[in-house]
Amino acid sequence: MQAWAQEAVGSTGSEPAQQVDVSPDAIMITINGWIQGFFRLLPNIGVAIVILILFYLLSIAVEHGVRGWARQRNRSNLGDVLSGFIKAVVIALGALLAMTIILPSVNPGDLVAGLGIGSVAIGFAFKDILQNWLAGLLILMRQPFRPGDQIVINGYEGTIDHIETRVTAIRTYDGRMALIPNSDVYTNAVTVNTAFDKRRSQYDVGIGYGDNIASAKEVMLGAVMSVEGVEAEPAPEILVVDLAASWITLRPRWWTNSRRTDVVRTQSRVIEAIKSALDAAGIDMPFETAIQLFHDQTEENDGVRGRQREGWPSADANAPKSRWQLSMEQVEPAAPEPIKTAAPKRGKKL
């Protein structure tokens, strides 16, 4: 028997199989080879550890540098996301270099190819997480809005609190926190209410048909301009927008600061001022007028097109009978009229 392996031919004539020697001497020889190889690699391992430490320190320095660069440009959220990503990349490069130093026979190209295949598998496994992370990075780089802006998205409205690698946090006006995935923020329409310094508001007011439109517009314009918070430029304006059934609709439009607090409070003061000014000027703000016709649908002609009446009282003396009268006539028919007999004819006198 050989020391390491022996060829054995199966009964079926198959290819020879290798048998591993598991004797204690063979095991000790193998362990001694491993130990000797480890000691031979000790200098390489030491250099690899130094390389890892240097790359780790370099990653920390790069992280702080990116954070400082972002903080100077008032983009702290971008600095948090980008610095973490760059730090991970620097550490990964250091680990790759250290591995090639410990095992010189390892080809860096093969390692990169293996990492590429592994990254594809990881991408499929963590598709949503990576998608949200990439969307958050693009949002922070393009910066369509920033923390402190007030936005509306997917039915949520509020102030952006912060932007993380996975979600955008919005503090709603009623004091709640809404966490929206970055992929939804990036792919859906977003209304940024504070993108500009000023924002226009409007409110419809009705006046009576008997009132003068020019006078009402003058009164309302003076009331709007007197309200605190209304911007002088662009100037407020009053538009005639509708001739409704019971009133003429006028639409005051004015500009305020784009923050929601200013918009809501200024609108409240404008409406109050318009109401007081119109009352003082004696201009009517009519209520809605409606006429309802009630029809009991009990006449004999109901349902007969062209003959039924739509609720108005009949002016004809021969008004149609009600269904109750018809039913009573069917139950108790009217007494027959007496039969009239003809009077006998008188004969001629001869």
C-alpha positions in Angstrom: 0.0 0.0 0.0 1.3 3.4 -0.8 1.7 6.1 1.8 -0.9 8.6 0.5 -3.3 7.0 -1.9 -4.0 3.7 -3.7 -5.8 3.1 -7.0 -8.8 0.9 -6.8 -10.7 -0.4 -9.8 -14.4 -1.1 -9.3 -16.1 -4.3 -10.3 -17.8 -2.5 -13.1 -14.6 -1.4 -14.7 -15.0 2.3 -13.9 -12.2 4.8 -13.6 -9.9 4.3 -10.6 -10.8 6.2 -7.5 -8.4 7.9 -5.0 -8.4 6.7 -1.5 -7.2 9.2 1.1 -4.9 7.9 3.8 -6.2 8.9 7.2 -3.5 7.4 9.3 -2.1 9.4 12.2 1.3 9.8 10.5 -0.4 11.3 7.4 -2.5 13.7 9.5 0.5 14.9 11.4 2.5 15.5 8.2 -0.4 17.6 6.9 -0.7 19.7 10.0 3.0 20.3 10.1 2.8 21.5 6.5 0.1 23.9 7.4 2.1 25.3 10.4 5.2 25.7 8.3 3.2 27.5 5.6 1.7 29.8 8.2 5.1 30.8 9.5 6.3 31.4 6.0 3.3 33.7 5.4 3.8 35.6 8.7 5.6 38.5 7.0 2.9 38.8 4.4 0.2 38.7 7.1 1.9 41.5 9.0 2.1 43.7 5.9 -1.6 42.9 5.1 -2.6 44.0 8.6 -0.6 47.2 8.3 -2.3 47.8 4.9 -5.7 47.3 6.5 -5.0 49.7 9.3 -3.7 52.3 6.9 -6.8 52.0 4.6 -9.1 52.1 7.7 -7.4 55.4 8.9 -7.6 56.7 5.3 -11.4 55.9 5.2 -11.9 57.8 8.4 -10.1 60.8 7.1 -12.0 60.7 3.8 -15.3 60.4 5.8 -14.5 63.5 7.9 -13.4 65.4 4.8 -16.6 64.6 2.9 -18.8 65.5 5.9 -16.9 68.8 6.3 -17.3 69.6 2.6 -21.0 68.9 2.8 -21.4 70.9 6.0 -19.8 74.0 4.5 -22.4 73.8 1.7 -25.3 73.3 4.1 -25.8 69.7 2.8 -25.3 67.6 5.9 -27.6 64.8 4.8 -25.7 64.3 1.6 -22.4 64.3 3.6 -23.8 61.5 5.9 -24.8 59.3 3.0 -21.9 59.9 0.7 -19.2 59.7 3.4 -20.5 56.3 4.6 -20.4 55.0 1.0 -16.9 56.2 0.3 -15.7 54.8 3.6 -17.0 51.4 2.7 -15.4 51.5 -0.7 -11.9 52.5 0.7 -12.1 49.7 3.3 -13.1 47.2 0.6 -10.1 48.2 -1.5 -7.8 47.8 1.5 -9.2 44.3 2.2 -8.7 43.4 -1.5 -5.1 44.6 -1.5 -4.4 42.8 1.8 -5.7 39.5 0.4 -3.4 39.7 -2.6 -0.5 40.3 -0.3 -1.3 37.3 1.9 -1.9 35.0 -1.0 0.3 36.1 -3.9 -1.1 33.4 -6.1 -4.6 35.0 -6.0 -5.3 37.1 -9.1 -7.0 40.4 -8.3 -8.9 40.2 -11.5 -10.5 37.0 -10.4 -11.4 38.6 -7.1 -13.0 41.5 -8.8 -15.0 39.2 -11.1 -16.1 37.2 -8.0 -17.2 40.4 -6.3 -19.1 41.4 -9.4 -21.1 38.2 -9.5 -21.7 38.4 -5.8 -22.9 42.0 -6.1 -25.4 40.9 -8.7 -26.8 38.3 -6.3 -26.8 40.8 -3.4 -28.6 43.3 -5.7 -31.4 40.9 -6.5 -31.7 39.9 -2.8 -31.8 43.5 -1.5 -33.4 45.2 -4.5 -35.7 47.5 -2.6 -33.1 48.5 -0.1 -30.6 49.3 -2.8 -33.2 51.1 -4.9 -34.2 53.3 -2.0 -30.5 54.0 -1.1 -29.7 55.0 -4.7 -32.8 57.2 -4.9 -31.9 58.9 -1.7 -28.4 59.5 -3.0 -29.7 61.0 -6.2 -32.2 63.2 -4.3 -29.4 64.5 -2.1 -27.1 65.2 -5.0 -29.7 66.9 -7.3 -31.4 68.5 -4.2 -34.9 69.3 -5.6 -35.7 70.1 -2.0 -33.9 70.2 1.3 -34.7 69.8 5.0 -37.0 72.6 6.1 -38.9 72.7 2.9 -42.6 72.1 2.9 -43.8 69.5 0.3 -46.8 67.5 -0.7 -46.4 63.9 -1.9 -48.8 60.9 -2.1 -51.3 62.6 0.1 -48.7 63.6 2.7 -48.1 67.3 3.4 -45.6 68.7 5.9 -42.1 69.9 6.5 -39.0 67.8 5.6 -37.3 66.8 8.8 -34.4 64.8 7.3 -33.4 62.6 4.4 -31.9 59.2 5.2 -30.4 56.5 3.0 -33.7 54.7 2.9 -36.6 57.1 3.6 -37.5 60.8 3.6 -39.0 61.9 6.9 -41.8 64.5 6.8 -43.1 66.2 9.9 -46.8 66.7 9.2 -48.7 69.9 10.3 -50.6 68.0 13.0 -47.4 66.8 14.7 -46.9 63.4 13.2 -43.9 61.8 11.4 -44.4 60.3 7.9 -41.6 58.1 6.6 -41.8 57.9 2.8 -39.4 55.5 0.8 -36.9 57.4 -1.3 -37.9 55.4 -4.4 -41.5 56.8 -4.1 -40.2 60.3 -3.6 -38.0 60.1 -6.6 -40.5 58.5 -9.0 -43.7 60.4 -8.0 -44.7 64.0 -8.5 -43.8 66.3 -5.6 -45.2 69.7 -4.9 -42.6 72.0 -3.1 -44.7 74.7 -1.5 -41.6 76.6 -0.3 -39.6 76.5 -3.6 -40.2 80.2 -4.0 -40.5 83.0 -1.4 -44.1 84.0 -2.2 -47.3 82.1 -2.7 -50.7 83.2 -4.1 -54.0 82.5 -2.3 -57.6 83.1 -3.3 -61.1 82.9 -2.0 -64.5 83.3 -3.7 -67.1 85.8 -2.4 -70.6 86.3 -3.7 -72.5 89.6 -4.0 -76.1 90.3 -4.9 -77.2 91.1 -8.5 -78.5 94.4 -7.3 -75.1 95.6 -6.1 -72.6 97.5 -8.2 -69.7 95.3 -9.2 -67.1 98.1 -9.4 -68.0 99.4 -5.9 -67.8 95.9 -4.5 -64.4 95.3 -6.1 -63.0 98.6 -4.7 -64.3 97.8 -1.2 -62.8 94.2 -1.3 -59.5 95.4 -2.7 -59.1 97.9 0.1 -59.9 95.3 2.7 -57.3 92.8 1.3 -54.5 95.4 1.1 -55.1 96.5 4.7 -54.4 93.0 6.1 -51.1 92.3 7.7 -49.1 89.7 5.8 -50.4 90.4 2.3 -47.5 91.3 0.0 -47.6 94.6 -1.8 -45.9 93.1 -4.9 -47.4 91.4 -6.7 -50.4 93.5 -5.9 -53.7 91.9 -4.9 -56.5 91.8 -7.4 -60.3 91.1 -7.6 -61.7 89.1 -10.5 -65.3 88.5 -11.6 -65.4 84.7 -12.2 -69.1 83.6 -12.3 -72.7 84.7 -12.7 -74.4 82.2 -10.4 -78.0 81.5 -9.8 -78.3 83.9 -6.8 -75.1 85.9 -6.7 -72.2 87.3 -8.7 -68.9 85.5 -7.7 -65.9 87.7 -7.1 -62.5 86.2 -6.5 -59.9 88.1 -4.4 -56.3 86.9 -5.0 -53.3 88.0 -3.0 -49.7 86.9 -2.3 -48.1 86.0 1.0 -45.0 84.3 2.4 -44.9 80.7 1.1 -44.7 79.2 4.6 -48.0 77.4 5.5 -48.3 79.3 8.8 -48.3 82.6 7.0 -50.7 81.4 4.3 -53.3 80.0 6.6 -53.3 82.9 9.1 -53.3 85.6 6.4 -56.2 84.0 4.6 -58.2 84.0 7.8 -57.6 87.7 8.3 -58.4 88.5 4.7 -61.8 86.7 4.8 -62.7 88.5 8.1 -61.7 91.8 6.6 -63.7 91.3 3.4 -66.8 90.4 5.4 -66.6 93.4 7.7 -65.9 95.8 4.7 -68.9 94.5 2.7 -71.2 94.8 5.7 -70.0 98.3 6.4 -70.6 99.3 2.7 -74.1 97.8 2.7 -73.2 95.3 -0.1 -75.3 92.2 0.1 -73.9 88.7 0.3 -77.0 86.7 -0.5 -77.8 83.2 0.6 -78.3 80.4 -1.9 -81.9 80.5 -3.2 -83.7 77.3 -4.2 -87.3 76.4 -5.2 -88.6 72.9 -4.5 -91.8 71.6 -6.0 -93.4 68.7 -4.2 -95.8 66.5 -6.2 -97.8 63.8 -4.4 -98.3 61.8 -7.6 -101.9 60.8 -6.8 -103.7 62.1 -9.9 -105.1 59.8 -12.6 -102.9 61.5 -15.2 -99.6 60.8 -13.3 -97.3 58.8 -15.5 -99.0 59.8 -18.7 -96.5 61.9 -20.6 -97.9 65.2 -21.9 -100.8 65.2 -19.5 -99.4 65.0 -16.0 -98.8 68.2 -14.0 -95.5 68.9 -12.2 -96.7 70.1 -8.9 -98.5 73.4 -9.8 -102.2 73.7 -8.8 -104.6 73.2 -11.6 -106.4 76.4 -12.8 -108.9 74.3 -14.7 -112.2 73.8 -13.1 -112.3 70.3 -14.6 -109.2 69.2 -12.6 -108.2 65.6 -13.0 -109.6 63.2 -10.4 -107.4 61.8 -7.7 -106.6 58.2 -7.6 -108.6 57.9 -4.4 -111.7 59.2 -6.1 -111.2 56.7 -8.9 -110.8 53.8 -6.4 -114.0 54.8 -4.6 -115.9 54.9 -7.9 -114.7 51.4 -8.6 -115.8 50.1 -5.2 -119.2 52.0 -5.1 -120.2 52.7 -8.6 -122.4 55.7 -9.1 -126.2 55.1 -9.1 -127.6 54.8 -12.7 -129.5 57.7 -14.0 -133.3 57.1 -14.3 -134.5 55.9 -17.7 -136.4 58.6 -19.5 -139.4 57.4 -21.4 -140.8 59.2 -24.3 -144.3 60.8 -23.9 -147.1 59.2 -26.0 -147.8 60.9 -29.2 -151.2 62.4 -29.6 -153.2 61.4 -32.6 -154.8 63.8 -35.0 -158.4 64.6 -34.6 -160.5 63.7 -37.5 
